[in-house]
Every structure is written in C-alpha cells, then in structure tokens.
C-alpha cells in the first residue's frame, strides 16, 4: 500500500532543492498493542509510523532543481571569496542578510535576542524593499524616465534576488506588495499605500487562505498599516 510520509530536514536550503526526488527507506513501526481478532483497523498505517533509516536524493533535471543547484554553488563561491576578507561578525551579518544562511551560533544569537535586535538577521520585507530601492536607483540610470523598463526592471531584479535566496515567506509577502505597487504605477493608477496593502492582502489570501492565521503575516500587515 502507498503510505504518505513527511521528511523533515534541519534546513531546507541544505537539503534537496526544489523539484528533486527523495528516496526514503525504512519500515513500519508499531505504536500500539495488537487488537483482538476481528478488530483490525482498515487502511494503511498512519504517516507518523514510518521509521526512516536512509534518505537519499535522486538526480533531477527539472528547471527548479537546476536553479537550486546553480544558486547553491554561487552562494558557496561567494562565501569562499568573502570569508578571508571580512571579520567573523561582518561575514556573519552579510551571510545572513544577503545569502539567507545561518552562521551565528547559539551564544551569538542569544546576544541578539536579549538586545532586541534578532529581527535584523531575518530576511524580511524591509530587506527586500531596500533591494528594490537600490535596483530602482541603479537601473534608473540605464533606462529613460518614460521607459517601461524603468518600472519593470527593478521588480524583475528583485525577483531574481528572491529566487537566489530560495523564497523566504516573509520576503514573498513583501514581493507581492511590490508587485501591486509596480502594477499601479505602470498603469498610471493610484499608488496609495493602504490600497496597495489591501490588494496584497487579498492576493495572498486567495493564493493561500490559511496564511491569514500566520502570526508573521498578521504582524507584517499590522506594522505596514
């Protein structure tokens, strides 16, 4: 019988990339005593009863897995080149803020926690907005003021960066807001912050209705509002 299992990894950025297949070997575990004859429960065992002993990633040639391998190698190359040039703290900051990788240990993170600055290490809407602003300034020098590229190119560049760091959820929400703002500017409509926030909330709710229960989404929209 087919059994649905859930493979949990410590960090999805170090595990299989999007689109790759995973082969899991193991056996079914017994968590309750045997029932009396005639009381057998129909259907396959519960998913949590599967005991995995070996997990391996199978080769994949999908576009998603190719992009995951490319970005992974690029991040590794950037780390190798930047590590000798920076101090431990500077490298740790840039590694987490730009590459979305965790470098600081438990003791260091505790210091950020007690000083109330741990949120600076997390990729959030603020970071993505800064990336969008920088791209708008740089690409604004390339395109003319009335060019369509001046409006669309910063959003495309921000999307590339978002894909480079493997689409963290908080940054995904910010990107939807930036899309709404860009579309409004492109068609010459309103650019009201509250209206853009409302459209972003509507789009995110349609895509994933359960996201309204996410405390991160609630706090993000409350702070922007």
Buried (B, 14 or more C-beta within 10 A) or exposed (E): EEEEEEEEEEEEBEBBBBBBEBEEEEEEEEEEEEEEEEEEEEEEBEEEBBEEEEBEEEEBEEEEBBBBEEBBEEBEEBBEEBEEEEEEEEBBBBBBBBBBBBBBEEEBEEEBEEEEEBEBBBBBBBBBBEBBEEBBEEBBEEBEEEEEEBBBBBBEBBBEBBBBBBBBEBBBBBBBBBBBBBBBBEEEEEEEEEBBBBBBBEBBEEEEEEBEEBEEBEEBBEEBE
